C-alpha cells in the first residue's frame, strides 16, 4: 500500500510526507482533553479511525467514520489544520492520519486503539 502511494501514479499527493499506516507503539504524551490514554500505554495506530460521535460510528451497519475515514489528501491534523512534522521550518505532511514510518508520530485520539 505504501509503495503505491509513494509512487503516486494517478495521484496529486502532498510532499514531502511521512508514509506508513501499520505499527505498534507506546504513548509518550497525550493532548488536551484525552482522558482514556496515558504515557506508557501500548497502542496500535489505525488509519480508519472512529470519532464515536458521527452517524456512521453510532450505526451498527458501518465503521467508516465521517471524520476519520481514510483520507490520503488531508496531510494535517484535524484540530488545527497544521502538520506536527517539520524540517528546517517547513511542514512535512501526515499520511492517512498515522505516518508510522517514523520514530515518533502524532495521531488523532480516534486513530489509536489500546
C-alpha positions in Angstrom: 0.0 0.0 0.0 2.7 2.5 1.0 4.6 1.8 -2.2 1.5 2.6 -4.3 1.2 6.0 -2.5 5.0 6.6 -2.7 5.0 6.1 -6.5 2.0 8.5 -6.7 0.8 7.2 -10.1 -2.5 9.0 -10.9 -2.5 10.9 -7.7 -1.8 14.5 -6.6 -0.2 13.8 -3.3 1.2 16.3 -0.7 5.0 16.2 -0.5 7.1 15.8 1.5 5.2 13.4 3.7 5.9 10.5 6.1 4.3 7.3 4.8 3.4 4.3 6.9 0.0 3.0 8.1 0.8 0.0 10.3 2.7 0.0 13.6 2.6 -0.6 17.3 3.9 1.9 19.8 4.0 3.3 23.3 2.3 6.6 24.1 4.8 9.2 25.1 2.3 12.0 25.8 -1.3 12.9 25.2 -3.0 16.1 24.1 -5.5 18.3 25.9 -8.8 16.6 26.6 -7.5 13.0 26.1 -8.6 11.1 29.2 -8.5 7.4 28.2 -4.8 7.2 27.2 -1.7 8.0 29.2 2.0 7.9 28.8 3.3 4.3 28.8 0.1 2.8 27.2 0.8 0.3 24.4 -1.2 1.2 21.3 -1.9 0.5 17.6 -2.4 3.4 15.2 -5.3 2.8 12.8 -5.9 4.6 9.6 -9.7 4.0 9.7 -10.3 5.8 13.0 -13.6 6.3 14.8 -14.8 9.5 16.4 -17.6 7.6 18.1 -19.9 10.6 17.6 -20.9 10.7 13.9 -23.9 8.7 12.5 -21.6 6.1 11.0 -19.7 5.4 14.2 -23.1 5.1 16.0 -24.5 2.8 13.4 -24.3 -1.0 13.5 -24.1 -1.1 9.7 -20.9 0.9 9.0 -17.5 1.7 10.5 -16.5 4.3 8.0 -16.3 7.4 10.3 -17.3 10.6 8.6 -14.5 12.5 10.3 -11.6 9.9 10.4 -12.2 7.7 7.4 -9.1 7.2 5.1 -8.1 10.5 3.5 -4.8 10.4 1.7 -5.0 14.1 0.8 -5.5 15.7 4.2 -1.9 15.7 5.4 -2.6 17.8 8.5 -4.2 17.4 12.0 -8.0 17.9 12.1 -7.8 20.0 15.2 -6.0 23.0 13.7 -5.2 22.1 10.1 -1.4 22.0 10.7 1.2 19.3 10.4 3.1 18.2 13.5 6.2 17.3 11.5 8.7 19.8 10.0 12.2 20.2 8.7 14.0 23.5 8.6 10.8 25.2 9.4 8.8 23.7 6.5 6.0 21.2 7.1 6.2 17.5 6.3 2.7 16.2 5.8 1.0 13.4 7.6 -0.2 10.2 5.7 -3.7 8.6 6.4 -3.6 10.0 9.9 -0.8 7.7 11.1 2.6 8.4 9.4 4.1 5.3 11.1 7.4 5.2 9.1 8.9 7.5 11.8 10.4 7.0 15.3 7.6 9.3 16.6 4.2 10.2 15.3 1.2 12.3 16.3 -2.3 11.0 15.7 -5.9 11.9 16.4 -7.2 10.1 19.5 -9.8 8.3 17.4 -6.9 6.7 15.3 -5.4 4.8 18.2 -6.5 1.6 20.0 -5.2 0.0 23.1 
